[in-house]
């Protein structure tokens, strides 16, 4: 399974459907991709927070980079959750809305990891 489901331009749903032997096997695949994405996000976020704290320190705390970094993360998480809720709610229950929610979380989390890689 690819570490970053978007790496090959494939959506998480498409990737998992290729590997799933049934509809029931789809959710565990998506859950694994989401766990992997969250792990990478945690690593990236820790690195960015450490860099922000160091910038604050070297500027004698005139910079408020650490606070801005925390606020950015909080706002991004609220956006991610709201957007994935919106996408899932556009489908009726029982039609794969839960899978779509997971796929959205994976995609947006992977995008955030990429965003955090650049200043």
C-alpha positions in Angstrom: 0.0 0.0 0.0 1.4 3.4 -0.9 2.4 5.6 2.0 0.9 8.6 0.4 -2.2 7.6 -1.6 -2.1 10.8 -3.6 1.5 10.2 -4.7 0.4 8.4 -7.9 -2.5 10.8 -8.4 -4.9 8.1 -7.2 -7.6 8.9 -4.7 -7.7 6.9 -1.5 -11.0 5.3 -2.6 -9.5 4.2 -5.9 -6.4 2.8 -4.3 -8.4 0.9 -1.7 -10.9 -0.4 -4.2 -8.0 -1.9 -6.1 -6.9 -3.8 -3.0 -10.3 -4.6 -1.4 -11.8 -8.0 -2.1 -15.2 -6.7 -1.0 -17.0 -3.6 0.1 -16.4 -4.7 3.7 -12.6 -4.7 3.1 -12.7 -1.1 2.0 -13.0 0.6 5.4 -10.0 -1.2 7.0 -7.8 -0.1 4.0 -9.0 3.5 4.3 -8.5 3.4 8.1 -4.9 2.3 7.6 -4.2 5.1 5.1 -5.7 7.6 7.5 -3.6 6.3 10.4 -0.5 6.6 8.1 -1.5 10.2 7.1 -2.1 11.2 10.7 1.3 9.8 11.7 3.1 11.8 9.0 1.0 14.9 10.0 2.1 14.5 13.6 5.7 14.4 12.6 5.4 17.4 10.3 3.5 19.4 12.9 6.0 18.6 15.6 8.8 19.8 13.3 7.0 23.0 12.4 6.1 23.8 16.0 9.8 23.3 17.1 10.9 25.6 14.3 8.3 28.2 15.3 9.4 28.0 19.0 13.0 28.5 17.9 12.1 31.5 15.8 10.3 33.0 18.8 13.3 32.4 21.0 15.9 33.9 18.6 13.7 37.0 18.2 13.4 37.4 21.9 9.7 36.5 21.5 8.9 39.5 19.4 7.8 36.9 16.8 4.6 35.2 17.6 5.3 32.3 15.3 4.5 29.6 17.8 1.0 31.1 18.5 0.4 31.6 14.8 1.4 28.0 14.1 -1.0 26.7 16.8 -3.8 28.8 15.5 -3.2 27.7 11.9 -3.4 24.1 13.0 -6.6 24.6 14.9 -8.3 26.4 12.0 -7.0 23.8 9.5 -8.4 20.9 11.6 -11.8 22.7 11.8 -11.8 23.2 8.0 -10.8 19.6 7.4 -13.5 18.2 9.6 -16.2 20.6 8.2 -15.3 19.9 4.6 -15.3 16.1 5.1 -18.6 16.4 6.9 -20.0 18.3 3.9 -18.8 15.8 1.4 -20.1 12.8 3.4 -23.5 14.5 4.1 -24.0 15.0 0.3 -24.5 11.2 0.2 -27.3 9.2 1.8 -26.3 6.9 4.7 -25.6 3.4 3.5 -24.2 4.6 0.1 -20.5 4.9 1.2 -20.7 8.2 2.9 -18.5 6.9 5.7 -15.9 5.7 3.2 -16.0 9.1 1.5 -15.5 10.8 4.8 -12.4 8.7 5.5 -11.1 9.4 1.9 -11.6 13.1 2.4 -9.7 13.0 5.7 -6.8 11.2 4.1 -6.6 13.5 1.1 -6.8 16.7 3.2 -4.3 15.4 5.7 -1.8 14.4 3.0 -2.2 17.9 1.5 -1.5 19.5 4.9 1.7 17.4 5.3 2.8 18.9 2.0 1.8 22.4 3.0 3.9 22.1 6.2 6.9 21.1 4.2 7.1 24.6 2.8 7.5 27.8 4.9 
